[in-house]
Amino acid sequence: MTIVPGAPSEYLTQALVIGAPVVKAHSGMDLAREVQDTLAKVGITCTTQLASIAADGQYHHLHAFLVNLEPMRLVLRKRLARETRREYADELETDLRTLEDSGFLARVAALHDIYTVLSKGSKGVQQTQSLPWQARKSYGQTVTSIMRMKATLIAVATPGTATADVAAAIDQEQFPELWPTLKRYGDGLRKKAPGKDPKKTQAGLVVDFCSSLTKTLGTRGQGRDARDGIKETSNQAIMMAMPYIQEAADLEKLRGSESTHTKVVSIVDDFRRLAAVQLIPRSAVPSIESVSAAAAALKVSGLPGKMCNQALLKVLWDSMAEAPAVRPYVNAVIRLWLMCPPESVVESMASVVGDVFGTHRQLDHANAAKELVIRWNGPETAKADSVVKAAASRLNKRFCAQSAGSRLKNMVGSVIAKQKRATCQRASIFE
């Protein structure tokens, strides 16, 4: 991932494929060597040129199950009525009892509400244009939501206490707000849970799950695995240093500061703190002069009153021609913005590998690797005219194609016409 200053502010952060490496010898050293060789192809030869490295993750939900619950029951009843074999009839009866069990439905509904919260949080941290402190805030809100859901469920489902009384004590609106699906299946919450513990209820199982989930989210946010190892990750260090990262790289705050000199000194101090904990190299710390020049560029007259961080970075980038002293601070800001890349980028890149390589193609096929780079890095198909023309020019061959007028005539009112009118986030690279 990198910053493309020439792109529109809403597409400033972009992800690019630089290779499709194949590690034939499955060892850490060979993997590291392959990564180094791939990075070297685009001029990255030392660690100070990288802001961070990220891996991938995944998410699932139960919406389809709940939507199709009644049709599934109906199908099972019809099959049971026709079934003459005892062993198969027993299985159908077991499945039907499960789908009609209020305790089971309460657990499924609870999982649906929990996964809805996780889905929202996942989208928040995987937005390509999110800045590190925005992603961290979204992650923190997810953990807080799960903790609130757990506390509310404990209060509402406490044995021997009337639900209405507890709800009035904690906030009558809180349970329906936090558990919108579970509130429709809440009759099974106090039903005995499977297992040897006679006091464990269905609500207790959900509470235990929330506790485990909260713990897992906490350790994951710190970069710790199931064995409490950090595997040389910097997640916890980044999390602890997030206030300094935001203060140093939040251009909106810099522009809105009343005391420019005080803010500039504070920013440089924050960069030094980040260098002290080895999140950035000391050579990346900008000088007071560079930050002061950036502050002056952001406060010139004529700029719109409200501008986002991405738009302000474009202002600084454009100002470097007349104020080269701004560059060190801009480079430092870009480094911090790229410190927490979203996992969704890795997942999206991996999703196109199968389409390019296919079932009968070797992963180390040189042309296939190049095709993957073009497939990911290139513009959208409807915006690829310049790339096709450049390829035709380099090959010195004539392509059979329609005239521009004929193409436009055929595209009127079509899906392709809509794609042609839409903004391509990579257009600035291929103009």
N, C-alpha and C positions, 0 to 999 in steps of 0.2 A: 504494500500500500504506500501511496505517496500523495503529495499535494501537487495539483496541477494548477498553477496560478492563472493560466489563460482560460480555464473553464469557468462557467457561470458559478456564482457563489454556492448555489445549492448542490453542485457537483464537484466541489473543490477537492474533496478527498476521493481518490479513485484507486482501484485495485488492478494490478497488471500481472499477467503471467510472464515469467522470464525463462521458463523451461519446464520440461517434463522428465525429471531425473529418474533413473532406474538404478537401484542399489542391488547389484547381483550378489555381493557378499554381505550377508545380514549381520553386520556388526556396527557398533557405535562409531568406530573409526571410519569405516567405509561410508556410512551415512553422512558423517561430518565432512568427509572429503568431497562427496558428491554435492553437498550443499555449497561448499566453498567454491568448487569449480563452476557451478551454475551461477552463483552471485558474481563471480569474476567476469563472466561474459557481459555483464552490464556495468562493469567498472567498480563494483563493490568489493574491495580487497581488504578492508580492516573493519573491526567491530564498531569503531566510532562513527561509521557511516550508517549504522543501523540504529533505529530507535527501540525496537523490540521484536520478539518472535512470539507467535500465538499458535494454538492448536484448535481442535474443533470439539463440538458437543451436539446434543440432540434433545428433542422434546416430543412428547406424545399427549393425546387427549382422548376423552371418552364420550364426546358429544354424539357421535353416530350411534353408539350403543343405546343411550337414553332415548334418542329420537325414534329408534326402531324397536323399543321395548314391547309395545303392545302388538305390533305385527309379528314379532318373534313368538309371543305367547300364543297368538292365534294359530300360527303355523304348527307349533308343538301340539296344541290341542287336536288339530285336524289329523296330524300324523299319529297321535296316540289313539284316536278313535279308529283308525284303519289298521293299526299294527296288531298282528296276531301272534308274533313271537314274543314270549315272555321276557327274555333277556333284553331285547331292544325296547320293549314297553317299559321295563324298569328304568332304563337309562333316560327315556323321554319323561317319565314321571319325576325323576330326580332333577332333571334340567328345569321342568316346569315349576317344581316346588322352589327351586333356587330363584327363578325369575319372579315368583310371587312372594318371596320371603322379604318382609319389611326391613329386617336387619341388613340383609345383603344389599337391598336397594338404597338404604341409608348410606352404606359404605361407598357404593358406586357414586351416589350423588355428591358425597363429601369429596371424593377424589376428583370429580368433575370441577367442583368449585376451586379446589386447590390447584389443579392443573390450569385452570383459567387464569389464576393469579400468576402462575409460573410462565404461562404463554405471554402474558402482557409484559412481565419482567424480561423474558427472553428477547422479545422484540425490541425492548428499550436498550438492552446492552448490545444488540446486534445491528443497530442502525449504523450504516457506513459513515454517515456524516456526523454522528454523535461525538462530542468531545469527551475526553477521559472523565472529567468530573460529572458530566451529564450521565454517562454510562454507569458510573459508580453510584450516583444518586438513585438511578432506576433500580440497581441491584439492592441497595439498602432499603428501598421502599418495598421490594418483594419480600425480604426477610421480615420487615416490620409487619407487613400484611399477614404473613403466616403466623407470627406470634400473636397478633390481635385475634385472628380466627381461632387459635387454640384457646386463648383465655376466655373468649366469648362462649365457646362450646362447653368448656368446663363449667362455667356459670349456669348455662341454660340446662345442661343435662345432669346436674348434681342430683344424685339419688335422694328422694324424700323431700325435694324442694319444688314447689309449683313453678312451672315455666314462666307464667305471667308475672309472679312475684320477683323472680330473679331478673327477668327482662326489665321490669320497672326499676330495679335497683341499679343495673349497669347501663341501661339505655335501651328503651324498647325498640328502637329502630336499628340497633347495631347488628343483631343476629340476622335479620332478613337481608341487610345490606352486605354483610360479609359472607353469608351462606345462601345465596339466592336459589340454588338448586336444592340444597339439603332441606330448606324450609318446607319444600313440598313433599319430602319423604322422611320428615322428622319423627314420625310415629315409631320408627324402629330403633331410635337412638338408645333407648334404655333396655332394649332387648338383650338377653344374655349373649355374650360373644362366644364363638367356638373356642374350646380349650378347657383346661382343668381348673382355671381360676373361676369360682362361682360368683365372684363380685365384679368380674370384668364385663363391661357392657360394650355394645357396638360403638358408643360414643368414646369409650376408653380406648378402643383400637385406633380410632381416628386421632385422638389426642396423642397417643404414642407415636403415630405416624408423623404428626406435625412436629413433635419434639425431635424425632430423628431427622426430619427434613430440615428443620432450623439449624441443627448441628452440622449437617452436611453442607448446607449453604454457607455457613460460617467458615468451615474449614476450606471449602472450595474457593471462597473469596480470598483466602489467604494463600491459595496455591498448595494446600496440603492434601495428600492422598489418604486412603483408608488406614494406612499405618502411621499416619501423622508425620510423614516425610515431606519435605518441600521440593526435593529433586532439583535443587539449584534454581528454583523459580524466584521471581522478584515480586510476586503478587502482593505479599504482605507489606513489603517495603513501599510499593506503589500506593497501597491503600492507606498506610500511615502518612505518606507524604502528599496525599491528594490535595490538602489545603494549600501547600506550597506550590504544587503544580498549577492549580487554578489561579492563585494570586500572580504567578509568574507569566502565565500564558493566556489569561482572560483579557482580550483586547477591549471588550466592552467596559470592563472595570477601569482599565488604563485610561480610556478616552473620557470616562465620566468622573475621574478623580479630580477633586478640587485643588489639592496641593500636589502639583506635578512632581516637584523635586522629591518630596517625601515618598511618593508612590514609586518613583524611579529607583531610589535607594533601596526601598523595600523589595522591589522586584529583583534587583541584583543580589540582595541577601538571600532571597528564596532560591535563586539559581545556585548560589554557593552551597546552600543546605542540600540541594539535590545532588550536587557533585560530591559532597562529603559522604553521602550514603551510597555513592557509586551508581546512581540512576542515570547520570549523564557524565561524560568526560569533562574534566576541568577546562579543557580547551573550548568547550561549547558554552561556557559562561560568558554572556555578553558584558561589555563595559557599560559604565554609567552613561558615557557619551552616546553609545548606540541606542540604549533604551530612551534617553532623552530625545534623540532625533526621531525615534518612532513616535513618542508621545506628541511631539510637535506636529508630525505629519498627520496624526489622527485628529488633531484639533484645529486644522486649517478651516477657514470659512468656506462655505459653499457645499459642504458635505450634508447629506440628509440627516435629519435629527435622530432617527432610530435606524441603527445598522447592526446586523448580526456579526459574530466573530469572523465568519468566513468572508463576508463583504469587507470588513475592516482589514483583513489580511491582504485582500486584493489591492486595497488602497496603499498599504505599506509596500507591496511588491512593485506597484507602479511608481512609487515615490523614489525607489532606489536609483533610478537613472539620474536624478538631480541630487539625491542625498544618499550616497553609497554607504554612509556610516550606519544606515538602518539595517543593512544586510545581516550582521551577526545576530541581532535580536530576532529578525525574521527567521533565520535558520534555527535558532534556539526554540522559538515558538513552534515551528513545524515539527521539530524533534519531540516536543512534549505532546503535541496533538496526536502523534502517531504512536505514543507509548502504550496505548491499550487498544490494539486493533480488534475488531469484532470477529468472533468465530465464524459468522455466517459467510465471510469471504472465502475461507478455506472450504466450507461445505459446498458453496456454489461452484467453485473451481473444480472440485472433485466430481460434481454432477455432470459435467460436460465431457469428462474423460472417456466414458463408455461410448458416447455418440461419435467421438472422433476416432478412437482406436478400433472399436468394433470387436466382434467375437474372434475373428480369425486374423487379427493383426498383432504383430509383436510390439510390446511396449517400447522396445529400444529402436523402433523404426524411425530413422532420422526425419523423414518427411512428415510422419504422423505427429511427431513432437512439434514441428514447425506449424502444422495445421492447428494444433491445440493453442499455440501462442496467438495465431491469427484469429481463431474462433473466439477467444476470450478478449483479446486486446483490441480487436477491430471494432469499427462502428457497427451500429445495427444495420441489418440487411437493407432496409429502405434508405439508409444514409451512406451506402458504401460506394457511391459513384466514383468518388475521387480515388479510392483504393483500387477499384477495378481499372480505371483509366491509367493509373500509375503502373499497375501490373502489365497491362497491355502494351504500354510504352516500353517497358524494360524488356519484355519478351519479343518485341518487334514483330508481332503477329496481328493479323486482322481478326476481329471477333464479329460474328454475325449477331447484330443487335437491332432493335427497333429504333426509330428516330425518337428524339425527345418529345416531339409533338404527339406522336402515336402513343408513346408510353403514357403521357399525361391524359390523353383521351380515354385510354383503357382503364386508367386508375380512378377516374371521376366516380365518386360515390362508393368506392370500394374500401376494404380494410387497409389495403396498401396506401391509399391516399391519406388515410388517417395517420398511418405510420410515417409518411413523408412529412406531414405537418407537425408531428410531435417533435419535441426537443430530444436530441441524442446527447447523452452525457459525455460521450467521447468525441463529439464533433470538433471541439477546439484542438484536439491533437492532430486531426487529419485535414484541417482546412488548408 
